[in-house]
């Protein structure tokens, strides 16, 4: 079974990657107004829809990032080159046509082509690793399920925070949204939540150990 070892690596990687990517994408889409108004000012308010489209593009692109690595790992760079060429053949004309319209048209064209090409890449990976589609759905399940309460919270927050300063709107919406999302993950997938805590804890310990002074190199009196 050629895809067996890779399946054992790909599905957990996809699961934990989606736990970070999906809420970040959703948060940026829902809080695009205070992000633009806080960082760039009122004069850039018309770029809010563009930011939302680019956020979706970035999230989808990140979720599909492992597909190319898997194709290279299994000795199929030709398939990767073909998929990249096919994407370019669709993307370039789409961008040329969209450029006749507006910046929003370009962002939508880029996002649409990326969503379609990522879907094709995932189909190729599923066939390559003999993965049923339900395995991908299970890997994405915890993050998608936890994003539903986050979405509901952000919808309510956008209605309730209309009178706040833009920076406060952004800071409070981001902070409270993170709390809602983490509590949702803990409730929906406690094993995944605990595993994620352990991984982040180990990374924190490694960073602290790296920054700590070496033995015998303390402060000189």
C-alpha positions in Angstrom: 0.0 0.0 0.0 2.0 3.0 -1.3 -0.2 5.6 0.2 -0.5 4.0 3.6 2.4 5.9 5.4 1.4 9.1 3.7 -2.2 8.8 4.7 -1.0 8.5 8.3 0.8 11.8 7.9 -1.5 13.8 5.6 -4.8 13.4 7.5 -3.5 14.6 10.9 -1.6 17.4 9.2 -4.8 18.5 7.3 -6.8 18.3 10.5 -4.4 20.5 12.6 -3.8 22.9 9.7 -7.5 23.5 9.3 -7.9 24.2 13.0 -5.7 27.2 12.4 -6.6 28.3 8.9 -10.4 28.1 8.9 -11.0 30.3 12.0 -8.4 32.8 10.8 -10.0 33.0 7.4 -13.5 33.3 8.8 -12.4 35.9 11.3 -10.7 38.0 8.6 -13.8 37.8 6.4 -16.2 38.8 9.2 -14.0 41.5 10.7 -12.8 42.9 7.5 -14.4 46.3 8.2 -12.6 47.1 11.4 -9.4 45.6 10.0 -9.4 48.0 7.1 -10.6 51.0 9.1 -8.1 50.5 11.9 -5.0 49.7 9.7 -5.7 51.9 6.7 -8.3 54.4 7.6 -11.7 55.5 6.3 -10.3 56.3 2.8 -9.8 52.6 2.2 -13.3 51.4 3.2 -14.0 50.4 -0.4 -11.3 47.7 -0.2 -13.3 45.7 2.4 -14.9 43.4 -0.1 -11.5 42.8 -1.7 -10.0 41.9 1.6 -12.8 39.3 2.2 -12.1 37.7 -1.2 -8.4 37.6 -0.7 -8.9 36.1 2.8 -10.9 33.2 1.2 -8.2 32.8 -1.5 -5.4 32.7 1.1 -7.3 30.2 3.3 -8.1 27.8 0.5 -4.6 28.1 -0.9 -3.1 27.2 2.5 -5.4 24.2 2.9 -4.3 22.8 -0.4 -0.6 23.5 0.1 0.2 19.9 1.0 -1.1 18.5 -2.3 2.0 19.5 -4.2 4.3 18.1 -1.4 2.5 14.7 -1.6 2.9 14.6 -5.4 6.6 15.2 -5.1 7.0 12.8 -2.2 5.4 10.0 -4.3 7.7 10.7 -7.3 5.0 12.4 -9.4 6.4 15.8 -10.2 5.0 15.5 -13.7 1.4 15.4 -12.3 2.2 18.5 -10.2 3.6 20.3 -13.2 0.5 19.4 -15.3 -1.9 20.7 -12.5 0.1 23.9 -12.2 0.0 24.4 -16.0 -3.7 23.7 -16.2 -4.3 26.2 -13.4 -2.2 28.9 -15.1 -4.1 28.3 -18.4 -7.4 29.0 -16.6 -6.1 31.7 -14.3 -4.3 34.0 -16.8 -7.3 34.5 -19.1 -9.7 34.9 -16.1 -7.5 37.6 -14.7 -7.2 39.4 -18.0 -10.9 39.5 -18.4 -11.5 40.5 -14.8 -8.9 43.3 -15.1 -11.2 45.1 -17.5 -13.7 45.5 -14.7 -12.5 46.3 -11.2 -10.1 45.2 -8.5 -12.9 43.3 -6.9 -13.4 41.4 -10.2 -9.7 40.4 -10.1 -10.0 39.3 -6.5 -13.1 37.2 -7.2 -11.5 35.6 -10.3 -8.4 34.7 -8.4 -10.4 33.2 -5.6 -12.7 31.3 -7.8 -9.9 29.7 -9.8 -8.0 28.8 -6.6 -11.1 27.2 -5.1 -11.6 25.1 -8.2 -7.9 24.1 -8.6 -7.6 23.2 -4.9 -10.6 21.0 -5.3 -9.0 19.3 -8.2 -5.8 18.9 -6.3 -7.6 17.3 -3.4 -9.3 14.9 -5.8 -5.9 13.9 -7.2 -4.5 13.4 -3.7 -7.5 11.3 -2.7 -7.0 9.0 -5.7 -3.3 8.9 -5.2 -3.5 7.9 -1.5 -6.7 5.9 -2.0 -8.5 8.2 0.4 -12.3 8.3 0.4 -13.8 11.8 0.4 -15.3 11.1 3.9 -11.7 10.8 5.3 -11.0 14.4 4.2 -14.4 15.4 5.6 -13.5 13.8 8.9 -10.2 15.6 9.0 -11.9 18.9 8.4 -14.8 18.1 10.6 -13.6 19.6 14.0 -12.6 22.9 12.5 -15.7 23.3 10.4 -18.0 22.4 13.3 -16.2 24.8 15.6 -16.4 27.6 13.0 -20.2 27.5 13.1 -20.4 29.0 16.7 -17.7 31.4 15.7 -19.7 32.5 12.7 -22.8 33.0 14.8 -20.8 35.0 17.4 -19.2 37.3 14.8 -22.6 37.9 13.2 -23.9 39.0 16.5 -20.8 41.0 17.3 -20.9 42.9 14.1 -24.5 44.0 15.0 -23.7 44.9 18.6 -20.3 46.6 18.1 -21.5 49.4 15.8 -20.8 52.2 18.2 -17.3 51.1 19.3 -14.1 52.7 18.0 -12.7 50.6 15.1 -9.6 49.5 17.0 -11.7 48.3 20.0 -14.1 46.6 17.7 -11.2 44.7 16.1 -9.4 43.8 19.3 -12.6 42.7 21.2 -14.0 40.8 18.3 -10.7 39.0 17.7 -10.2 38.2 21.4 -13.7 37.1 22.1 -13.9 35.2 18.8 -10.8 33.2 19.8 -12.3 32.3 23.1 -15.5 31.1 21.4 -13.6 29.1 18.9 -11.3 27.4 21.4 -14.2 26.5 23.7 -16.1 25.1 20.7 -13.1 22.9 19.7 -12.7 21.7 23.3 -16.4 20.8 23.3 -16.6 19.2 19.8 -13.2 17.5 19.7 -11.7 17.2 23.2 -9.0 14.8 22.0 -7.9 17.1 19.2 -7.9 20.1 21.6 -5.7 18.3 24.1 -3.3 17.2 21.4 -3.1 20.7 20.0 -2.4 22.0 23.5 0.4 19.5 23.9 2.0 20.4 20.6 1.8 24.1 21.3 3.1 23.5 24.9 6.2 21.6 23.5 6.9 24.5 21.0 6.7 27.0 23.8 9.1 25.0 26.0 11.5 24.7 23.1 11.4 28.5 22.5 11.9 29.1 26.2 14.8 26.6 26.4 16.4 28.3 23.3 16.2 31.7 24.9 17.5 30.6 28.3 21.2 31.3 29.1 23.5 28.4 28.9 24.7 26.9 32.2 27.6 28.8 33.7 26.8 31.9 31.6 24.8 33.8 34.1 25.2 37.4 35.0 28.7 38.4 36.1 28.7 40.0 39.5 
